[in-house]
Amino acid sequence: MKTHSEQKKLTNGGWMILYLFTIILCAVVTTGLTRAKLRSSASGSTNAEVAAFIADTYTHVPLELDLDKRLQVEYRFVMKNNDGGKASEVALKYDLVIELPEPLPEGVTMEIWTEESGTPKTQMSSTVSEDKKTYTFANAGSFEAGAKPQEQHFILYFKAVWTVPDTELKGIKVYANIEQTD
């Protein structure tokens, strides 16, 4: 006669049945969860609207440097956050970039000043590219989100010393690198 502990031991066949039962149970549970996830759904509707990003820079004349025995040439230009009276709906900041067709001759400098009521207010500093053709005036200005249509005025000066021969550059470009800040 077998003892009580010997009766509780599972035979190889018993282990096989237990193992098979566990696999089938896991498969049923997993299938049920997967099916439940695949069958669940949601519905609804919404209206999406994209905020307007409006900014532009413009000048009233083509920019050409012609010192022609003058010590200074100036150009006025404007950065604006509107188009046709509609203002940008997002906050913007920008760098001003001046691109020259060739480097400024020795003795000629370039400056940008902010302008208020026709008067220069603040001189801005710039970095110059290796080829000395691109001047970047970082953090030149910004516009708040949803602000009324605004314009920010600037004066671009080219200044020369007496020893500079007549200098002429055509095709000077002014543009802005604009970034949304909100």
PyRosetta script that sets phi, psi and omega in degrees:
from pyrosetta import init, pose_from_sequence

init()
pose = pose_from_sequence("MKTHSEQKKLTNGGWMILYLFTIILCAVVTTGLTRAKLRSSASGSTNAEVAAFIADTYTHVPLELDLDKRLQVEYRFVMKNNDGGKASEVALKYDLVIELPEPLPEGVTMEIWTEESGTPKTQMSSTVSEDKKTYTFANAGSFEAGAKPQEQHFILYFKAVWTVPDTELKGIKVYANIEQTD")
pose.set_psi(1, 141.5)
pose.set_omega(1, -176.6)
pose.set_phi(2, -85.3)
pose.set_psi(2, 146.1)
pose.set_omega(2, 176.9)
pose.set_phi(3, -76.8)
pose.set_psi(3, 170.8)
pose.set_omega(3, -177.3)
pose.set_phi(4, -63.6)
pose.set_psi(4, -41.0)
pose.set_omega(4, -179.4)
pose.set_phi(5, -69.1)
pose.set_psi(5, -32.2)
pose.set_omega(5, 178.5)
pose.set_phi(6, -71.9)
pose.set_psi(6, -28.2)
pose.set_omega(6, -179.6)
pose.set_phi(7, -72.9)
pose.set_psi(7, -28.2)
pose.set_omega(7, -176.2)
pose.set_phi(8, -81.2)
pose.set_psi(8, -17.0)
pose.set_omega(8, -179.4)
pose.set_phi(9, -66.8)
pose.set_psi(9, 136.7)
pose.set_omega(9, 177.9)
pose.set_phi(10, -88.1)
pose.set_psi(10, 143.5)
pose.set_omega(10, 176.9)
pose.set_phi(11, -84.3)
pose.set_psi(11, 172.7)
pose.set_omega(11, 177.6)
pose.set_phi(12, -57.1)
pose.set_psi(12, -37.9)
pose.set_omega(12, 178.0)
pose.set_phi(13, -66.8)
pose.set_psi(13, -36.8)
pose.set_omega(13, 178.5)
pose.set_phi(14, -65.8)
pose.set_psi(14, -42.0)
pose.set_omega(14, 177.5)
pose.set_phi(15, -63.4)
pose.set_psi(15, -39.5)
pose.set_omega(15, -179.8)
pose.set_phi(16, -63.1)
pose.set_psi(16, -42.9)
pose.set_omega(16, 179.1)
pose.set_phi(17, -65.4)
pose.set_psi(17, -42.5)
pose.set_omega(17, 178.9)
pose.set_phi(18, -63.5)
pose.set_psi(18, -44.1)
pose.set_omega(18, 179.3)
pose.set_phi(19, -61.8)
pose.set_psi(19, -46.3)
pose.set_omega(19, 179.6)
pose.set_phi(20, -63.2)
pose.set_psi(20, -41.7)
pose.set_omega(20, 178.7)
pose.set_phi(21, -62.5)
pose.set_psi(21, -41.5)
pose.set_omega(21, 179.8)
pose.set_phi(22, -64.6)
pose.set_psi(22, -42.3)
pose.set_omega(22, 179.5)
pose.set_phi(23, -64.3)
pose.set_psi(23, -43.8)
pose.set_omega(23, -179.9)
pose.set_phi(24, -64.1)
pose.set_psi(24, -41.0)
pose.set_omega(24, 179.2)
pose.set_phi(25, -62.4)
pose.set_psi(25, -45.7)
pose.set_omega(25, 178.4)
pose.set_phi(26, -62.1)
pose.set_psi(26, -41.7)
pose.set_omega(26, -179.9)
pose.set_phi(27, -63.4)
pose.set_psi(27, -42.4)
pose.set_omega(27, -180.0)
pose.set_phi(28, -64.7)
pose.set_psi(28, -44.7)
pose.set_omega(28, -179.4)
pose.set_phi(29, -64.1)
pose.set_psi(29, -46.9)
pose.set_omega(29, -179.5)
pose.set_phi(30, -62.9)
pose.set_psi(30, -44.1)
pose.set_omega(30, 178.8)
pose.set_phi(31, -61.2)
pose.set_psi(31, -41.7)
pose.set_omega(31, 179.9)
pose.set_phi(32, -65.0)
pose.set_psi(32, -42.6)
pose.set_omega(32, 178.8)
pose.set_phi(33, -65.9)
pose.set_psi(33, -43.7)
pose.set_omega(33, 179.9)
pose.set_phi(34, -62.7)
pose.set_psi(34, -44.8)
pose.set_omega(34, 179.8)
pose.set_phi(35, -62.8)
pose.set_psi(35, -40.2)
pose.set_omega(35, 179.2)
pose.set_phi(36, -63.7)
pose.set_psi(36, -40.7)
pose.set_omega(36, 179.4)
pose.set_phi(37, -66.7)
pose.set_psi(37, -41.7)
pose.set_omega(37, -178.3)
pose.set_phi(38, -69.3)
pose.set_psi(38, -28.0)
pose.set_omega(38, -177.9)
pose.set_phi(39, -86.2)
pose.set_psi(39, -20.9)
pose.set_omega(39, -178.4)
pose.set_phi(40, -72.2)
pose.set_psi(40, 144.0)
pose.set_omega(40, -179.0)
pose.set_phi(41, -152.2)
pose.set_psi(41, 166.4)
pose.set_omega(41, 177.5)
pose.set_phi(42, -138.4)
pose.set_psi(42, 154.7)
pose.set_omega(42, 177.6)
pose.set_phi(43, -140.6)
pose.set_psi(43, 159.4)
pose.set_omega(43, 179.4)
pose.set_phi(44, 165.5)
pose.set_psi(44, -178.9)
pose.set_omega(44, 178.2)
pose.set_phi(45, -147.0)
pose.set_psi(45, 157.9)
pose.set_omega(45, 178.1)
pose.set_phi(46, -152.7)
pose.set_psi(46, 161.7)
pose.set_omega(46, 174.4)
pose.set_phi(47, -111.9)
pose.set_psi(47, 125.4)
pose.set_omega(47, 178.4)
pose.set_phi(48, -106.0)
pose.set_psi(48, 140.6)
pose.set_omega(48, 178.1)
pose.set_phi(49, -132.4)
pose.set_psi(49, 134.2)
pose.set_omega(49, 179.9)
pose.set_phi(50, -94.5)
pose.set_psi(50, 132.0)
pose.set_omega(50, 179.3)
pose.set_phi(51, -68.9)
pose.set_psi(51, 141.2)
pose.set_omega(51, -178.5)
pose.set_phi(52, -73.8)
pose.set_psi(52, 133.4)
pose.set_omega(52, 177.1)
pose.set_phi(53, -112.3)
pose.set_psi(53, 103.4)
pose.set_omega(53, -176.1)
pose.set_phi(54, -127.7)
pose.set_psi(54, 124.3)
pose.set_omega(54, 173.8)
pose.set_phi(55, -160.8)
pose.set_psi(55, 147.3)
pose.set_omega(55, -178.6)
pose.set_phi(56, -159.0)
pose.set_psi(56, 154.1)
pose.set_omega(56, 173.1)
pose.set_phi(57, -122.8)
pose.set_psi(57, 140.2)
pose.set_omega(57, 179.3)
pose.set_phi(58, -149.7)
pose.set_psi(58, 154.4)
pose.set_omega(58, 175.6)
pose.set_phi(59, -132.1)
pose.set_psi(59, 156.1)
pose.set_omega(59, -175.1)
pose.set_phi(60, -85.8)
pose.set_psi(60, -13.6)
pose.set_omega(60, -179.0)
pose.set_phi(61, -134.2)
pose.set_psi(61, 154.1)
pose.set_omega(61, 173.5)
pose.set_phi(62, -65.5)
pose.set_psi(62, 138.9)
pose.set_omega(62, -177.1)
pose.set_phi(63, -85.5)
pose.set_psi(63, 118.0)
pose.set_omega(63, 176.8)
pose.set_phi(64, -138.9)
pose.set_psi(64, 132.5)
pose.set_omega(64, 178.3)
pose.set_phi(65, -92.9)
pose.set_psi(65, 118.8)
pose.set_omega(65, 177.0)
pose.set_phi(66, -139.2)
pose.set_psi(66, 88.8)
pose.set_omega(66, -176.9)
pose.set_phi(67, -69.2)
pose.set_psi(67, -38.3)
pose.set_omega(67, 173.5)
pose.set_phi(68, 34.8)
pose.set_psi(68, 63.1)
pose.set_omega(68, 176.9)
pose.set_phi(69, 68.6)
pose.set_psi(69, 10.6)
pose.set_omega(69, 173.4)
pose.set_phi(70, -97.5)
pose.set_psi(70, 155.5)
pose.set_omega(70, 179.9)
pose.set_phi(71, -93.6)
pose.set_psi(71, -13.4)
pose.set_omega(71, -177.7)
pose.set_phi(72, -152.2)
pose.set_psi(72, 138.0)
pose.set_omega(72, 172.7)
pose.set_phi(73, -126.3)
pose.set_psi(73, 137.4)
pose.set_omega(73, 179.4)
pose.set_phi(74, -129.8)
pose.set_psi(74, 148.4)
pose.set_omega(74, 175.7)
pose.set_phi(75, -132.2)
pose.set_psi(75, 140.1)
pose.set_omega(75, 175.9)
pose.set_phi(76, -104.7)
pose.set_psi(76, 140.3)
pose.set_omega(76, 174.7)
pose.set_phi(77, -145.2)
pose.set_psi(77, 166.2)
pose.set_omega(77, -171.6)
pose.set_phi(78, -129.7)
pose.set_psi(78, 140.3)
pose.set_omega(78, 169.6)
pose.set_phi(79, -109.4)
pose.set_psi(79, 130.8)
pose.set_omega(79, -177.3)
pose.set_phi(80, -132.9)
pose.set_psi(80, 156.0)
pose.set_omega(80, -179.7)
pose.set_phi(81, -110.3)
pose.set_psi(81, 27.8)
pose.set_omega(81, -175.9)
pose.set_phi(82, -145.9)
pose.set_psi(82, 162.7)
pose.set_omega(82, 176.2)
pose.set_phi(83, -145.8)
pose.set_psi(83, 117.5)
pose.set_omega(83, 179.8)
pose.set_phi(84, 61.3)
pose.set_psi(84, 32.6)
pose.set_omega(84, 178.1)
pose.set_phi(85, 87.0)
pose.set_psi(85, -8.1)
pose.set_omega(85, 178.4)
pose.set_phi(86, -95.2)
pose.set_psi(86, 121.2)
pose.set_omega(86, -177.4)
pose.set_phi(87, -87.5)
pose.set_psi(87, 157.3)
pose.set_omega(87, 175.5)
pose.set_phi(88, -62.0)
pose.set_psi(88, 138.3)
pose.set_omega(88, -179.2)
pose.set_phi(89, -93.5)
pose.set_psi(89, -2.7)
pose.set_omega(89, -179.7)
pose.set_phi(90, -120.1)
pose.set_psi(90, 154.2)
pose.set_omega(90, 177.6)
pose.set_phi(91, -73.7)
pose.set_psi(91, 139.1)
pose.set_omega(91, -176.9)
pose.set_phi(92, -131.8)
pose.set_psi(92, 148.1)
pose.set_omega(92, 166.7)
pose.set_phi(93, -132.2)
pose.set_psi(93, 156.1)
pose.set_omega(93, -175.8)
pose.set_phi(94, -149.3)
pose.set_psi(94, 154.8)
pose.set_omega(94, 170.5)
pose.set_phi(95, -107.8)
pose.set_psi(95, 144.0)
pose.set_omega(95, 173.4)
pose.set_phi(96, -96.9)
pose.set_psi(96, 140.1)
pose.set_omega(96, -178.6)
pose.set_phi(97, -127.1)
pose.set_psi(97, 129.4)
pose.set_omega(97, 174.9)
pose.set_phi(98, -112.5)
pose.set_psi(98, 122.9)
pose.set_omega(98, -179.0)
pose.set_phi(99, -112.8)
pose.set_psi(99, 123.5)
pose.set_omega(99, -179.2)
pose.set_phi(100, -103.6)
pose.set_psi(100, 148.3)
pose.set_omega(100, 177.5)
pose.set_phi(101, -70.0)
pose.set_psi(101, -23.7)
pose.set_omega(101, 176.6)
pose.set_phi(102, -153.8)
pose.set_psi(102, 161.8)
pose.set_omega(102, -178.3)
pose.set_phi(103, -61.6)
pose.set_psi(103, 152.8)
pose.set_omega(103, 175.4)
pose.set_phi(104, -65.1)
pose.set_psi(104, 141.5)
pose.set_omega(104, 177.9)
pose.set_phi(105, -66.7)
pose.set_psi(105, 158.8)
pose.set_omega(105, 175.9)
pose.set_phi(106, -55.2)
pose.set_psi(106, 136.8)
pose.set_omega(106, 177.6)
pose.set_phi(107, 91.6)
pose.set_psi(107, -4.5)
pose.set_omega(107, 178.2)
pose.set_phi(108, -111.0)
pose.set_psi(108, 130.7)
pose.set_omega(108, 178.3)
pose.set_phi(109, -119.8)
pose.set_psi(109, 162.3)
pose.set_omega(109, 178.2)
pose.set_phi(110, -128.1)
pose.set_psi(110, 138.1)
pose.set_omega(110, 177.9)
pose.set_phi(111, -137.1)
pose.set_psi(111, 149.0)
pose.set_omega(111, 170.0)
pose.set_phi(112, -121.6)
pose.set_psi(112, 134.6)
pose.set_omega(112, 176.5)
pose.set_phi(113, -122.5)
pose.set_psi(113, 145.0)
pose.set_omega(113, 168.5)
pose.set_phi(114, -73.9)
pose.set_psi(114, 154.0)
pose.set_omega(114, -176.5)
pose.set_phi(115, -128.1)
pose.set_psi(115, 134.2)
pose.set_omega(115, 173.2)
pose.set_phi(116, -131.5)
pose.set_psi(116, 126.7)
pose.set_omega(116, 179.6)
pose.set_phi(117, 52.4)
pose.set_psi(117, 39.9)
pose.set_omega(117, 175.9)
pose.set_phi(118, 79.8)
pose.set_psi(118, 4.2)
pose.set_omega(118, -177.6)
pose.set_phi(119, -117.4)
pose.set_psi(119, 134.5)
pose.set_omega(119, 175.6)
pose.set_phi(120, -61.2)
pose.set_psi(120, 136.7)
pose.set_omega(120, -176.9)
pose.set_phi(121, -114.1)
pose.set_psi(121, -58.0)
pose.set_omega(121, -174.2)
pose.set_phi(122, -132.5)
pose.set_psi(122, 128.3)
pose.set_omega(122, 175.6)
pose.set_phi(123, -81.5)
pose.set_psi(123, 138.9)
pose.set_omega(123, -178.8)
pose.set_phi(124, -105.1)
pose.set_psi(124, 147.2)
pose.set_omega(124, 178.2)
pose.set_phi(125, -95.8)
pose.set_psi(125, 157.6)
pose.set_omega(125, -176.5)
pose.set_phi(126, -135.2)
pose.set_psi(126, 163.6)
pose.set_omega(126, 167.8)
pose.set_phi(127, -112.1)
pose.set_psi(127, 149.2)
pose.set_omega(127, -176.1)
pose.set_phi(128, -117.1)
pose.set_psi(128, 137.7)
pose.set_omega(128, 178.6)
pose.set_phi(129, -67.0)
pose.set_psi(129, 163.9)
pose.set_omega(129, -179.5)
pose.set_phi(130, -58.2)
pose.set_psi(130, -37.8)
pose.set_omega(130, -179.1)
pose.set_phi(131, -82.0)
pose.set_psi(131, 1.6)
pose.set_omega(131, 177.0)
pose.set_phi(132, 60.3)
pose.set_psi(132, 28.3)
pose.set_omega(132, 178.3)
pose.set_phi(133, -110.0)
pose.set_psi(133, -15.6)
pose.set_omega(133, -176.6)
pose.set_phi(134, -123.8)
pose.set_psi(134, 123.8)
pose.set_omega(134, 178.5)
pose.set_phi(135, -111.5)
pose.set_psi(135, 125.9)
pose.set_omega(135, 179.6)
pose.set_phi(136, -113.7)
pose.set_psi(136, 123.0)
pose.set_omega(136, 177.3)
pose.set_phi(137, -103.1)
pose.set_psi(137, 94.4)
pose.set_omega(137, -173.6)
pose.set_phi(138, -69.8)
pose.set_psi(138, 147.8)
pose.set_omega(138, 178.0)
pose.set_phi(139, 50.5)
pose.set_psi(139, 47.5)
pose.set_omega(139, -177.7)
pose.set_phi(140, -68.4)
pose.set_psi(140, -29.7)
pose.set_omega(140, -179.3)
pose.set_phi(141, -175.8)
pose.set_psi(141, 177.6)
pose.set_omega(141, 179.6)
pose.set_phi(142, -156.1)
pose.set_psi(142, 161.2)
pose.set_omega(142, 175.1)
pose.set_phi(143, -130.6)
pose.set_psi(143, 140.0)
pose.set_omega(143, 177.7)
pose.set_phi(144, -78.2)
pose.set_psi(144, 155.7)
pose.set_omega(144, 177.3)
pose.set_phi(145, -65.7)
pose.set_psi(145, 136.1)
pose.set_omega(145, 175.4)
pose.set_phi(146, 67.3)
pose.set_psi(146, 12.6)
pose.set_omega(146, -179.8)
pose.set_phi(147, -69.6)
pose.set_psi(147, 155.9)
pose.set_omega(147, 176.0)
pose.set_phi(148, -62.4)
pose.set_psi(148, 160.4)
pose.set_omega(148, 178.8)
pose.set_phi(149, -53.0)
pose.set_psi(149, 128.9)
pose.set_omega(149, -177.5)
pose.set_phi(150, -131.7)
pose.set_psi(150, 158.5)
pose.set_omega(150, 172.7)
pose.set_phi(151, -133.9)
pose.set_psi(151, 139.2)
pose.set_omega(151, 175.4)
pose.set_phi(152, -117.7)
pose.set_psi(152, 125.6)
pose.set_omega(152, -172.8)
pose.set_phi(153, -100.3)
pose.set_psi(153, 143.8)
pose.set_omega(153, -179.0)
pose.set_phi(154, -135.7)
pose.set_psi(154, 154.8)
pose.set_omega(154, 173.1)
pose.set_phi(155, -122.0)
pose.set_psi(155, 128.0)
pose.set_omega(155, 177.3)
pose.set_phi(156, -104.1)
pose.set_psi(156, 120.2)
pose.set_omega(156, -179.7)
pose.set_phi(157, -110.3)
pose.set_psi(157, 137.3)
pose.set_omega(157, 165.6)
pose.set_phi(158, -113.1)
pose.set_psi(158, 123.9)
pose.set_omega(158, -177.6)
pose.set_phi(159, -121.9)
pose.set_psi(159, 144.3)
pose.set_omega(159, -178.7)
pose.set_phi(160, -129.5)
pose.set_psi(160, 155.5)
pose.set_omega(160, 172.6)
pose.set_phi(161, -93.8)
pose.set_psi(161, 168.7)
pose.set_omega(161, -174.9)
pose.set_phi(162, -58.3)
pose.set_psi(162, -32.5)
pose.set_omega(162, -171.6)
pose.set_phi(163, -80.2)
pose.set_psi(163, -0.8)
pose.set_omega(163, -177.3)
pose.set_phi(164, -80.8)
pose.set_psi(164, 126.3)
pose.set_omega(164, 175.2)
pose.set_phi(165, -69.5)
pose.set_psi(165, 170.1)
pose.set_omega(165, 179.3)
pose.set_phi(166, -50.7)
pose.set_psi(166, 131.5)
pose.set_omega(166, -175.5)
pose.set_phi(167, -125.6)
pose.set_psi(167, 135.3)
pose.set_omega(167, 178.5)
pose.set_phi(168, -139.4)
pose.set_psi(168, 129.1)
pose.set_omega(168, 174.9)
pose.set_phi(169, -131.8)
pose.set_psi(169, 128.3)
pose.set_omega(169, 178.0)
pose.set_phi(170, -114.5)
pose.set_psi(170, 150.3)
pose.set_omega(170, 176.6)
pose.set_phi(171, 84.9)
pose.set_psi(171, 31.5)
pose.set_omega(171, 176.5)
pose.set_phi(172, -73.4)
pose.set_psi(172, 131.7)
pose.set_omega(172, -178.2)
pose.set_phi(173, -111.6)
pose.set_psi(173, 137.6)
pose.set_omega(173, 174.2)
pose.set_phi(174, -120.4)
pose.set_psi(174, 125.1)
pose.set_omega(174, 175.9)
pose.set_phi(175, -148.6)
pose.set_psi(175, 174.3)
pose.set_omega(175, -177.8)
pose.set_phi(176, -124.0)
pose.set_psi(176, 140.4)
pose.set_omega(176, 168.0)
pose.set_phi(177, -94.6)
pose.set_psi(177, 112.6)
pose.set_omega(177, -171.0)
pose.set_phi(178, -108.6)
pose.set_psi(178, 139.4)
pose.set_omega(178, -179.7)
pose.set_phi(179, -132.8)
pose.set_psi(179, 135.3)
pose.set_omega(179, 174.2)
pose.set_phi(180, -77.5)
pose.set_psi(180, 132.7)
pose.set_omega(180, -176.0)
pose.set_phi(181, -109.9)
pose.set_psi(181, 0.9)
pose.set_omega(181, 177.2)
pose.set_phi(182, -125.4)
pose.dump_pdb("model.pdb")
